[in-house]
Amino acid sequence: MAAGILPRWPVAAGTFIVRGRIVATYNVLVNLTLSIDEDTFVRARNKAALLGKSLNQLILDYLQDLASIDNRGQSIEEFRRLSGQGNSRGWHFDRNEIHERS
C-alpha cells in the first residue's frame, strides 16, 4: 500500500475512514404537509393502491420526476434526433381504418 494512504473501510453504517479521517454520510428527509380535501385524498389513495403503491410513494415518484426535468430535455432532444429515421416499409397511418367499428 502506498505511504500515507489508508484504506477505506466502514466503521459503522454510513461512516467510513478515508485517509485517516472519519467521514459520515447521511440522508436528510424533509416532512411535507399537503392540504387537500378528503374526497381528493381518498380518490388519490385508491388510485395509488390500484397501482400497487402508497400515496406517499406516488407523490414521491412524481416529485422525483418533476425534479429531474433536465433529463426530459435530453429525452426530447434524443426524440427529435431520432425522429424520421424509421422505415415503415410503405405502411401509412389510416385514421378512418383505425376508427372503424365492428
LINVENBEL-V823552 format. One line per field, one symbol per residue. ss: DSSP state (2 for helix, 1 for strand, 0 for the rest). psi: psi as a letter, one per 20 degrees, with the letter a starting at -180 (. if undefined). burial: I if it has 16 or more other ideal C-beta (glycine too) atoms within 10 Angstrom, else O. A space follows every 50 residues. Layout:
BEGIN
ss: ???
psi: ???
burial: ???
END
This chain:
BEGIN
ss: 00000000111100111100111100000000000002222222222222 00002222222222222022222222222222000000000000222200 00
psi: qqpioqqoqpgrpjpqpoljqpppqqqpqppppqoqqhgggggghghghh ikrrhghggggghhgghkhhhhghgggggghipjjroikipqpoggghjp q.
burial: OOOOOOOOOOOOOOOOOOOOOOOOOOOOOOOOOOOOOOOOOOOOOOOIOO OOOOIOOIOOOOOOOOOOOOOOOOOOOOOOOOOOOOOOOOOOOOOOOOOO OO
END
